[in-house]
Amino acid sequence: MSQTLTAQDLRRTFKAEVGYEPDDCWEHGGHRVWVEVKPDTNSFRNVRASLLGLAYLQAIDPTSRSLLVLPESRISSARLNAEADLIKRTLRPDVADRLALVVLNDGVPIGLPHDLDREPFHSWLGEVVNRESNRGTKSRQSFEEILKVLIRQRWLVNEPVTTDWITKVVGCSYPTAASALQRISYVAIRHTNRMSRLRMFPREEWFRLVSIADQVRGTRRFVDRSGQPRSPQSLLRRVATLGRNDLAIGGIEGARHYKPDIDLIGLPRLDISLHCPKERIDWSFIERIDPALEETKDREARPSLVVHVLRRKESFFVPSDGANANGLQTGLKWADPVECLLDLHEAHLEPQAKELLDHMERQVASKP
C-alpha cells in the first residue's frame, strides 16, 4: 500500500493514526528517506521519542529508511554510541537496519549511511536542518518573549491578559502562546474568561532565561579602540542625538528610572535595547554614536556600549519625561524593567539586580 501512496499522503495518514509527523522526506529512485531534526538536544527523552516515532513510520512504510539528525548535540559521542547499540538490540533487525542516528558537528554529518553521504542528498539535508533549526530557535525565542511580557505585565499593570493579546504584542501564533501559558501554568492564574496573569514571580524560568539571555536577545558588545574612550554619559548623549524611536536606555541607567535610589554611583557602561521585529539589522548607527567603537567577542572585555536586540512586535519602551536621577537629558525612551533587569544580570551587577527585582515585587504586593 505504501508504494502507491505519496510521501504527503503517508505523512497525513501517520499523523492521524499515531499523532507523530517527521520533518521531511527525501524521495529518489523510488526510495524514501524520512528525516526528523532535533536541534540543541541534550536529553535522551526527546531522542528516544523521535526514534520510536520513526520506527512506527517504517512499519507503515516498510521499504523506507529514517534518519534522526542531531545538529550540534550536547550529548557525548560515547552516550550516542551506546544509544545506537541499544536501538539495535531493542528494535527488530529489519527496522533497526533502516534507522540511523546522525550527529552534525560544524555541519559535518557523523553516522550518515554511506550511500547517502554524497550530493545531492547532502545539500537537501542541509536545507532541512537549517529550516528546522531556525524554526526551533524562533519557537524558543517566542517563549522567552512571552515570559518577559507576562513579567512586565505583572510589575507594571498586574491585570490578566488574553492569549490573543499575547500573540499581538509578541508576534507569535496562537498555539505558541497557548503552549507557553501551559508551560508556566504552575505560577499563573487562569481566569474563567480565559484570561491569564502571573500569580508569583517565575524564579525557575527566570534564571533559566538569564543563563541564555545573550542568545535570546542577540547581545552585542562594543569596546573603544582609540585609547581615549568616551564616557558612557557621553555615549548616552550621542545616542539621544540620533532621534531614533527604536532605541531605549536600559542597564543601570534604565533601572534608575524605575528605582531612582538604586545602590550604584555612576554609569559603568551604557546598555541600550534595539527594537527590531524584522530579521535584518542595520548596525551602521554604532559608527554614528562613536567611530572608535568596535565589536568584541571577548567576554572578559569591559565594553563601553552593549546593545540588546528586542524581536517582539511591541517594544513597550517608556517615553522619557526629562532628566533622570543623574540629571541626564536622554531625549530617548526607557527599556521596560524586565529588560533592565536582564541587563544588570548580564553586567554581573547582581546586588543591583536583586535590588531592582525586590523593588518591583514589593510594588506588586502593595497594590490592592
C-alpha positions in Angstrom: 0.0 0.0 0.0 2.8 2.4 0.9 4.2 2.0 -2.7 1.1 3.6 -4.1 0.8 6.5 -1.6 2.8 9.7 -1.9 5.0 10.9 0.9 2.5 13.6 1.7 -0.3 11.0 1.9 1.7 8.9 4.2 2.5 11.8 6.5 -1.2 12.7 6.8 -2.1 9.0 7.4 0.7 8.6 10.0 -0.2 11.8 11.8 -3.8 10.8 12.0 -3.0 7.3 13.3 -0.1 7.9 15.6 0.0 11.6 16.3 3.5 12.0 15.0 4.9 13.6 11.9 8.6 13.7 10.7 10.1 16.9 9.4 10.6 16.0 5.8 11.1 13.2 3.3 13.7 12.6 0.5 12.4 10.7 -2.5 14.8 9.5 -5.1 14.7 6.5 -7.5 11.6 5.1 -5.9 13.1 5.1 -2.3 12.1 7.3 0.6 14.2 8.6 3.5 12.3 10.1 6.4 14.1 12.8 8.4 13.5 14.2 11.8 15.7 17.0 13.1 16.2 17.7 16.8 18.3 20.9 17.3 20.2 21.6 20.6 19.2 18.2 22.1 20.7 17.4 25.5 18.2 14.8 26.6 17.7 11.2 25.6 14.0 11.6 26.3 13.4 13.6 23.1 15.8 11.3 21.2 14.0 8.1 22.2 10.6 9.6 21.5 11.6 10.6 17.9 13.3 7.2 17.3 10.1 5.4 18.3 8.0 7.7 16.1 10.3 6.9 13.1 10.2 3.2 13.9 6.4 3.3 13.8 6.5 5.1 10.5 8.7 2.4 9.0 6.1 -0.2 9.9 3.6 1.7 7.8 6.2 2.4 5.0 8.3 -0.8 5.2 10.6 0.0 2.2 11.6 3.4 3.6 14.6 4.4 5.7 14.7 7.0 8.5 17.3 9.5 9.9 17.2 11.2 13.3 19.5 14.2 12.9 21.0 16.0 16.0 22.7 19.3 15.0 25.4 20.4 17.4 24.1 17.9 20.1 25.4 18.4 23.6 25.2 14.6 24.2 28.6 13.0 24.3 29.6 10.7 21.4 30.0 7.8 23.9 26.4 8.1 25.1 25.2 8.5 21.5 27.1 5.3 20.5 25.6 3.5 23.5 22.1 4.7 22.5 22.7 3.4 18.9 23.7 0.0 20.2 20.5 -0.1 22.4 18.4 0.7 19.4 19.8 -2.3 17.5 19.2 -4.6 20.5 15.7 -3.4 21.1 14.1 -3.0 17.7 13.5 -5.7 15.1 16.6 -6.1 12.8 14.6 -5.1 9.7 13.6 -1.8 11.5 16.9 -1.0 13.2 18.9 -1.6 10.0 16.8 1.1 8.3 17.1 3.6 11.1 20.2 5.8 11.6 21.2 8.3 14.3 23.2 11.2 12.7 25.1 13.9 14.5 26.1 17.2 12.8 29.3 18.8 14.2 30.2 22.1 12.4 28.0 20.9 9.6 29.8 17.6 9.1 27.4 14.6 9.4 28.6 11.7 11.5 26.7 8.4 11.3 25.2 9.1 7.9 24.8 5.8 5.8 27.5 5.6 3.1 25.1 5.6 0.2 23.6 8.9 1.4 26.9 10.5 2.2 27.0 12.4 -1.1 25.4 15.0 -3.2 22.6 15.9 -3.8 21.4 14.4 -0.5 23.9 16.5 1.4 22.6 19.8 0.1 19.0 18.7 0.7 19.7 17.6 4.2 21.5 20.9 5.0 18.4 22.8 3.9 16.1 20.8 6.1 18.4 21.1 9.1 18.7 24.9 8.6 15.0 25.3 8.3 14.1 23.2 11.3 16.9 24.8 13.4 15.6 28.3 12.6 12.0 27.2 13.3 13.1 25.8 16.7 15.0 29.0 17.5 12.0 31.2 16.8 9.7 29.0 18.9 12.1 29.2 21.8 12.6 32.9 21.4 8.8 33.3 21.4 8.5 31.6 24.7 11.2 33.8 26.2 9.4 36.9 24.9 6.1 35.7 26.3 7.7 35.2 29.6 9.2 38.7 29.6 5.9 40.3 28.6 4.0 38.5 31.4 6.5 39.6 34.0 6.3 43.2 32.7 2.5 42.9 32.9 2.7 41.7 36.5 5.0 44.5 37.6 3.5 47.5 35.8 -0.2 46.6 35.3 -0.9 43.4 37.2 -4.0 42.7 35.2 -4.8 39.5 33.3 -4.4 39.3 29.5 -5.9 37.2 26.8 -4.0 34.7 24.6 -4.9 36.9 21.6 -3.3 39.9 23.3 -0.1 37.9 23.8 0.0 36.9 20.1 -0.3 40.5 19.0 2.4 42.0 21.3 4.8 39.2 20.8 4.1 38.4 17.2 3.7 34.7 17.6 1.0 32.1 16.7 -2.0 31.3 19.0 -0.7 27.7 19.6 2.7 29.0 20.6 1.2 31.4 23.1 -1.2 28.7 24.4 1.8 26.3 24.8 3.8 28.9 26.7 0.9 29.6 29.1 0.6 25.9 29.7 4.3 25.6 30.4 4.2 28.3 33.1 0.7 27.3 34.4 2.2 26.4 37.8 2.9 30.1 38.5 -0.1 31.5 36.7 -3.8 32.1 37.3 -6.2 31.2 34.6 -9.5 33.1 34.9 -12.9 31.8 33.9 -12.9 34.3 31.0 -9.7 32.6 29.6 -7.5 35.5 30.7 -4.2 34.8 32.4 -1.8 36.5 34.7 1.2 35.5 36.8 0.4 34.9 40.5 4.0 34.9 41.5 7.4 35.7 40.0 8.6 32.6 38.0 12.0 32.3 39.5 12.9 28.9 37.9 12.1 30.1 34.4 13.7 33.5 35.1 17.1 32.1 36.0 17.0 29.8 33.0 16.3 32.9 30.9 19.2 34.7 32.5 21.5 31.8 31.5 20.5 32.1 27.8 19.7 35.8 27.6 22.7 36.6 25.3 21.3 34.2 22.6 17.7 35.2 23.1 18.4 38.9 22.8 21.3 38.8 20.3 23.5 40.8 22.6 26.5 42.6 21.1 29.3 44.3 23.0 31.4 47.2 21.8 34.7 48.5 23.1 36.7 51.6 22.3 39.9 51.0 20.3 41.1 54.7 20.2 42.9 54.6 23.6 40.8 57.6 24.7 37.3 56.1 25.3 34.3 58.3 25.7 32.4 58.1 29.0 29.1 56.2 29.0 27.4 59.5 29.7 28.9 61.0 26.6 27.7 58.0 24.6 24.2 58.4 26.0 24.1 62.0 24.8 25.2 60.9 21.4 22.5 58.2 21.2 20.0 60.9 22.1 21.1 62.9 19.1 20.1 60.1 16.7 16.4 60.7 17.4 15.5 57.1 16.9 12.3 55.6 18.3 13.7 52.1 18.1 16.3 52.7 20.7 15.8 52.7 24.5 18.1 53.1 27.5 18.4 50.1 29.7 21.0 48.7 32.2 21.7 50.7 35.3 20.6 53.9 33.8 17.2 52.4 32.9 17.0 50.7 36.3 17.3 54.2 37.9 14.1 55.2 36.1 12.2 52.5 38.0 14.2 52.8 41.2 16.0 56.2 41.4 17.9 55.3 44.6 19.4 52.1 43.3 22.8 51.5 45.0 25.4 52.3 42.4 27.2 55.5 41.7 28.0 56.5 38.2 27.4 54.7 34.9 29.9 51.8 34.3 28.7 51.3 30.7 25.8 52.1 28.5 23.2 49.4 27.8 20.6 50.1 25.1 17.7 48.0 23.7 17.2 47.9 19.9 13.7 47.1 18.8 13.8 45.2 15.6 10.9 42.8 14.9 12.3 42.1 11.4 15.1 39.8 10.6 17.8 42.1 9.4 19.5 44.8 11.5 21.5 47.8 10.2 24.3 48.3 12.6 25.7 51.4 11.0 24.2 53.6 13.8 27.1 52.3 16.0 29.6 54.3 14.0 27.4 57.4 14.3 27.5 57.1 18.0 31.3 56.8 18.0 33.5 55.7 15.1 36.0 54.3 17.6 33.6 51.6 18.8 34.4 48.1 17.7 32.5 44.9 18.4 34.2 42.4 20.7 33.6 38.7 21.3 35.8 38.7 24.4 33.5 38.1 27.4 36.3 39.4 29.7 36.5 42.7 28.0 35.0 45.8 29.5 32.6 47.2 26.9 31.6 50.8 26.7 28.4 50.1 24.9 26.2 47.0 24.9 23.2 46.5 22.6 20.4 44.0 23.2 18.0 43.2 20.4 14.3 43.0 21.1 12.4 41.0 18.5 8.8 41.1 19.7 6.2 43.2 17.9 5.6 45.7 20.8 8.6 47.3 22.3 6.9 48.6 25.5 9.5 51.4 25.6 8.6 54.2 28.0 9.0 57.8 26.8 11.4 59.9 28.8 9.9 62.8 30.7 13.1 64.8 31.1 16.1 64.3 33.3 16.7 61.1 35.2 18.3 60.6 38.6 21.7 61.7 37.2 20.3 64.8 35.6 20.9 63.4 32.1 18.5 64.6 29.5 18.3 61.4 27.4 15.8 62.6 24.7 15.1 58.9 24.3 13.0 56.2 25.9 13.5 53.7 28.7 13.5 50.0 28.2 11.0 48.1 30.3 12.1 47.0 33.8 12.4 43.3 32.7 15.0 44.2 30.0 16.8 46.4 32.5 16.9 43.6 35.0 18.4 41.2 32.4 21.0 43.9 31.6 22.0 44.1 35.2 22.5 40.3 35.3 24.5 40.4 32.1 26.7 43.1 33.5 27.3 41.0 36.7 25.7 43.7 38.8 23.9 41.0 40.9 23.3 43.2 44.1 21.7 45.8 41.9 19.7 43.2 40.0 18.3 41.8 43.3 17.6 45.3 44.5 15.5 46.1 41.3 13.7 42.7 41.4 12.8 43.1 45.1 11.6 46.7 44.4 9.3 45.6 41.6 7.9 42.7 43.6 7.2 45.0 46.5 5.3 47.3 44.2 3.1 44.4 43.2 2.5 43.4 46.8 1.5 46.9 47.7 -1.3 47.1 45.1 -4.8 46.1 46.1 
